[in-house]
Amino acid sequence: MIQIIYISSARPMVGLADCHDILQTAVANNSKFDVTGLLLFNSKRFLQVLEGPERHVDYLFHKISLDPRHRAVVELNRKQIGEREFGSWAMAFDDGRSPERSELKQRISKLLDRTSPSTRALFETTADLHKSAP
Ligand SMILES: Cc1cc2nc3c(=O)[nH]c(=O)nc-3n(C[C@H](O)[C@H](O)[C@H](O)COP(=O)(O)O)c2cc1C
C-alpha cells in the first residue's frame, strides 16, 4: 500500500457546499477502491491524505488533480505503508472563524494520534502554512 499527502488551493467561489459534494463522492468512491484518508479544508487550501493499494491511489489522485475546483496541486509526500494510518475516511472543515476551531483542532490531533511522527510533523508544518496563507 502507499500513502500520498498533497496540498492544493481551492478555486475562488469554492465553499462548504462544494466540500459536501466532494465528500459524498469520496465516501462513495473510496470504499470501492479500498482507499481511506483525510481531507482538510480551511476555505483556501485543501490538504488530503490518500492511502490504499498503489494502483488505486494513483488513479484516484490523478483524477483528483484534474478537478477544476482546485489548482496548484502539490504532492508533499509519498510513502509505502504496511498498515493504514487513517483507517477510516474522515473530513474536517475549518472556515477560519468558526468558534469550534479548537474542537476541530482536537479532532485533527485525535486523527493524528496513531500516525507516524513524520506524518504528524508534516501536518503540523502544513497547519502553520494554512494559518499564514494570505
Ligand atoms: C480537494 C478534492 C478532493 C477530492 N477527493 C476525492 C476523493 O477522495 N475521492 C473521490 O472519489 N473524489 C474526490 N474528489 C473528486 C474528484 O476530483 C472527482 O470529481 C470524482 O472522483 C469524480 O467521480 P466520478 O468519476 O465517479 O464522477 C476530490 C476533489 C477535490 C477538489
The ligand as an ORCA input file, in Angstrom:
! r2SCAN-3c Opt
* xyz 0 1
  C      -9.803     18.598     -2.967
  C     -10.552     17.476     -3.627
  C     -10.513     16.199     -3.064
  C     -11.191     15.151     -3.662
  N     -11.132     13.912     -3.084
  C     -11.758     12.890     -3.677
  C     -11.671     11.580     -3.131
  O     -11.033     11.335     -2.109
  N     -12.317     10.589     -3.781
  C     -13.038     10.798     -4.918
  O     -13.580      9.862     -5.463
  N     -13.143     12.019     -5.442
  C     -12.525     13.063     -4.861
  N     -12.636     14.298     -5.425
  C     -13.493     14.475     -6.616
  C     -12.782     14.029     -7.870
  O     -11.923     15.052     -8.316
  C     -13.796     13.714     -8.983
  O     -14.712     14.758     -9.115
  C     -14.571     12.456     -8.686
  O     -13.717     11.407     -8.314
  C     -15.369     12.062     -9.934
  O     -16.040     10.880     -9.614
  P     -16.850     10.105    -10.765
  O     -15.826      9.773    -11.827
  O     -17.371      8.915    -10.058
  O     -17.900     11.046    -11.214
  C     -11.938     15.376     -4.848
  C     -11.959     16.650     -5.406
  C     -11.292     17.703     -4.813
  C     -11.332     19.071     -5.423
*
